[in-house]
Amino acid sequence: MDEVVRQIRLALRGMWLHRWLGVAVAWVVGIVAGLAIFMTPDKYGASARIYVDTDSVLRPLLAGLVVQGNTEQKIAILSRTLISRPNVEKLVRMADLDLGLKSPKEKEALIDHVIDTVKIKSIGRDNLYLIEYQDAVPETARKVVSSLTTIFVESGLGGNQNDSDSARKFIEDQIKVYQKKLEEAESRLKQFRLENLEAQLDSEKDGGGRLNDLNAQLNQARLELREAENAKASLRRQILGSGESSGEGIIAVPEIDNRIDAMKQGLDVLLQRFTDDHPDVRGARRVIKELEEQKRREIESRRKQAAGNASSLVNSDSVSPQLKAALVAVESQIASLRARVAEYESRYARTVGSVKRLPEIESQYAQLNRDYGTIKKNYDDLVQRRESVAISEGMSTVSSVAEFRLIDPPRVSPRPVAPNRSVLLPLAFLAALVAGFLTSFLAYQVRPTFSDARTLREITGLPLLGSVSRFPSMTEKLKARKEKVRLYGGVGSLALVYVVAILMSLIMVSRAV
């Protein structure tokens, strides 16, 4: 600590040797700073206060019906982004600040100056905003604040309208897209239903029950066909019997016919219990086919033996006309029944195929229904949102969601707000003193002196034999005292000049009121 004090004392002694240089620098800095402060033109401040009322009566009434954004957040963002370059360019034109500008560079510099000078402040949490601007011309400051207030209000109102227009256009474009998708989905669904109409009917009527009905109808038709064939065989036997009585040789194989009839009756019984694919049914039909083939071969053999008979006894005059007519009717009935059986078999096969494809068809139909339902839901949502936007636009025309109220119109302060000379002048005086002090210290560092023996020994590194004290005479003491008086007088004169300057600035401000 003692060493620090010693170093400070040495520095002060060295600076004392360069005191007049420090005083001169202090005077120069003080005069330059004072002139700069007094030559700076006065600036007048203009301000306006705007209140944004977001508590609209319609908002709670239309909750859930219209799209309502966070109005407070929008206004806050608007206030922060209002001082943008396009808005400032518009502000310069509205306030006639660009009059007299000769080059684009001057205009760009003016725009940058306005951006740096204009201030928009939020006062508390009550949506109250303060707009401020300073200029050397009071009327210019008022015009700038007035124009900026107009831009602020127009941006708040126009932004909502632009948002509504953009939202409506986007929603209408999406509605057109989804309307086309909906029509395509409806067309696919309609085409699928037309292509699979029979399968849908089967699903509605229970495919299993329909198969049972068709199987019963098919078996009934087959039974009627076999009965007709049996009737035909009986008529043929009767005709053969009448032919034998007439003495002509109609070829007949009654033993094989009896076996065929017995097998057909057994087949009828089996078909009442089983389907056509049952092994017993297939075996019975195979036996019947073999018996019919055996009968055909037997008839051919006997026909060769009865070569003398040129025509069939059936066509002989000895056959009863009633038997002929009955035989023709039975043959016609057999042809009709065969056509019916073929139709039922075709229906049965188609129904079996439809029933087998029914799960796949239902899956595809469900997928188409899901796609259609999703598209229809999105389409309905878009239509509902379009109506919400329309209601929102109607609400904005009746009553604005955010109402801008001008609490304090643009007003210019009667006295200059800048520069604040009563504050700047004392600061300039302190700056002058600091400049003089630093100048003396730097001069001491450049041209150091030795104030005691210890410093001399430390710097030279040579042994010191001793030191001789010097006592000043009365003349030297008087001279030193005068030097101090002149020093204090120089510093005091500078202080007095600044005091006078401060008083003058206060008088100028009071006269401006």
Residue, then its C-alpha position, 0 to 999 in steps of 0.5 A: m500500500d505504501e508503494v502504491v501511495r509513493q508511486i501516485r505521489l511521484a506521478l503527481r509530482g511529474m504531472w505538476l511539471h507539465r501542468w501548463l500543457g494540461v491546462a492548455v489542452a483542457w481549455v482547447v477541449g472545453i472551448v471545442a466541446g462548448l462550441a459544438i454543443f451550442m452550434t448543434p441545432d435545436k431539435y423539437g420532439a413531436s409525439a402521439r399516443i394511440y390506444v388499440d381497443t381489442d375488446s370487441v363486443l362481437r368477439p364473444l358472440l361469434a366465438g366458434l363461428v368465425v376465425q379469430g386470431n390473437t389480436e393483441q399479438k398481431i398489434a404487438i408485431l405490427s408495432r415492432t415491424l412498422i418501421s420498415r423501409p417500405n413504410v418509411e419511404k411512404l412516410v417520407r413522401m407523406a411528410d414531404l421530407d424528400l423535397g429538395l433532395k438531389s440524389p438517391k444517396e441523399k434519399e437513402a441517407l434520409i430514410d436511414h436517419v428517419i429509421d434511427t430517429v422514429k420511436i414506437k414504444s409500448i406503454g404498459r400492458d394496456n395496448l397503449y403506444l407512443i410514437e415519437y420523432q425529433d427534428a430541427v423544424p417543429e412542423t416537420a416533426r409533427k408531420v412525421v408523427s401524424s403520417l406515421t400514426t396514419i400508417f399505423v392505423e391503416s396497417g392494422l386495418g388493412g392487414n386484417q383485410n389482406d389476411s381475409d382475402s388471402a385466406r378466402k382465396f386459398i380456401e376457394d382454391q382448395i374447395k375446387v381441388y377437393q370438389k374435383k376429388l369428390e366427383e372422381a370418388e363418387s364416379r369410382l364408387k358409382q362405377f364399382r356398384l354398377e359393376n358389382l350389382e349382383a354381388q351387392l344384391d347377394s350380400e343384401k339377401d344373404g349369399g348362403g340363403r340365395l345359394n340354398d334357394l337356387n340349389a333347391q330350384l335346380n334340384q326341383a327342375r332336375l327332378e321334373l326333368r327326370e320325371a318327364e324322361n321317365a314319362k317319355a320312357s313309359l310312353r315308349r314302352q306303351i308304344l312298343g307294346s302296341g307295336e308288338s301286338s301289331g306283329e311288327g318288330i319295334i326293338a326294345v330292351p325292357e330288362i335294361d330299361n327297368r334297371i335304368d329306371a331303378m337307378k334314376q329313381g335312386l338318383d332322385v332320392l340322392l339328389q334330395r339329400f346331396t349336391d351334384d358333387h357328392p360321390d354317391v350322386r356321381g356314381a349313380r350317374r356313371v352307372i346310368k350312363e353305362l346302362e344307357e351305353q349298354k342299351r344302345r349297343e343292344i339295340e344296334s345289335r337287335r336292329k341288325q338282326a331285324a333288318g327286314n323292318a324298314s321303318s320304326l313301329v312308332n310311325s306305323d299306323s298301328v300306334s295310337p294317335q293319343l300315344k303319339a301326341a303324348l310322346v310329342a308333348v313329353e318331348s317338348q316338356i323335356a326340352s323346356l325342362r332342360a333349358r330351365v336346368a341349364e339356366y338354373e345351373s348357370r345362375y348357381a355357378r354365377t352365384v357361387g362365384s359372386v359369393k366367393r368374391l364377396p369378401e374381396i368386393e366388400s373390402q374394395y367397397a369399404q376402401l372406396n367408402r373410406d376414401y370418399g368419406t375422408i374427401k367429403k369430410n375435408y370438403d365440408d370442412l373447407v366449405q364451413r371455413r369459407e363461410s366462417v371467413a365470410i362471416s369474419e369479413g362481414m363482422s369487420t365491415v360492421s365493427s372492427v375487431a381492433e379499434f384504434r383510438l387516438i388518445d393524444p393527437p400529434r403534438v410538438s413540444p414548445r421547447p427543444v428536447a435536444p440537445n440538453r445543454s444543461v446536461l451536456l455542458p457539465l459533461a463537456f467541462l468534466a471531459a476537458l478536465v480529464a483531457g488536461f489531466l491525461t495530457s499531463f500524465l502522458a507528458y510525464q511518461v514521455r519525459p520522466t523526471f526523478s523526484d527522489a533518490r530511490t527512484l534514481r537508484e532503481i532506474t540507473g542501477l548505480p550506487l547512490l552515495g547520498s542526497v542533498s536537500r534544497f530549501p527554497s528561498m522566500t522569493e522561490k516560495l512566492k513564485a511557487r505560490k503565484e504559479k498555483v494561483r495562476l493554475y487555479g485561475g486557469v482552471g477556475s476561468l474555464a469553470l466560470v466560462y462553463v457556468v456562464a454557458i449553462l446559465m445562457s442555455l437555461i435562459m434560452v430554454s426559458r425564453a422558448v417556452 
